[in-house]
Amino acid sequence: MLQLDKILVAIDFSLCSDHALHYAFGLAQSTGAELHVFHVELIHDETEPTSGASDPHPDGAMQQSPAKGSEGLRVHYAFRHDREVAPAILGYADEHGIDVIVLGTHGLRGFRRLLLGSVANEVIRTASCPVFAVHEGEPTVQVTGAIAHLLVPVDFSDASFEALCHAVELAARYDARLDVLHVIEKGTELPSFYDANASAGGIPDAEMEAVARQRLDALYAKAAHAHSTACAAVPDVRLEIRFGYAACEITDYAKEHDCGLIVIASHGLTGLTRFFVGSVTDKVVRSALCPTFVTKVFGKTLLRQPQAANVEGAS
């Protein structure tokens, strides 16, 4: 089960951060976690003077939060002046033992900017806990905080197994359908489990798909064994195989199936067989129409009893 006690949502009063706030609110409601609503005001910006530039206690704006006054929800408001946004967010998260950071991928421009792409990328890249990234241009119909359909891409690495386990637990929390997707990238050197001749294109697509299907079944069975209670609570699970470029197939699949959240590992297999290297995750975070939940390989896990993966030999 998920061990989620504290959620941090970074806001800048833009529409983008309002979307992020809705998702953070929904996650806090479903888990009973504390919600920390955090705002950073940049200082010494060249476009505006710092003196009197902002209210040091912007309660009027921050208390517009939909979480304000909700029964049973613990909400903390925090405000800081800082020269850099991302380090302020990361520092607050570390100081307060935050389990998940929720933030938008774009926000206000100029002096009051907070959630610019570069800031979000830095937080996603360096945070020690999972990051829930919400896009600026998402339709308002999707920002109620509820999620009905999750997608988790896997490459059979330990990292993607960890992401799968998080996705199972989140799907159970949201009572959402879960799709598990593996993309076979034919244009690169494939993992050795396909066949010695796979990288040379000597194995038919049907055989590669059969191997991938067998491993995907085994991987989900392993996750189901490790998280049996959560798996039993997921209303619908589908295991899918596709050929193509990983980032494109992931985002296309999410769009075609109206997925409300992509759960993705920050890193996966290494070398030429890598799948979830930063570039792929970055592309998915930037181009997906729905939010992304990025799990960390060497950071904090939300799994109360994380299981050893050892999935390379799954069959």
Secondary structure, DSSP 8 states (H G I E B T S, - for coil): -B---EEEEEE-SSHHHHHHHHHHHHHHHHHT-EEEEEEEEE-S-TTS-STTSS-SS-HHHHTT-TTTT-TT--EEEEEEEES-HHHHHHHHHHHTT-SEEEEES----GGG----HHHHHHHHHH-SS-EEEE-TT--GGG-SS---EEEEE--SSHHHHHHHHHHHHHHHHHT-EEEEEEEE-TTS---TTT-TTGGGT-S-HHHHHHHHHHHHHHHHHHHHHHTHHHHHH-S-EEEEEEES-HHHHHHHHHHHTT-SEEEEES----GGG-SS-HHHHHHHHHH-SS-EEEE-SSS---BSS------TT--
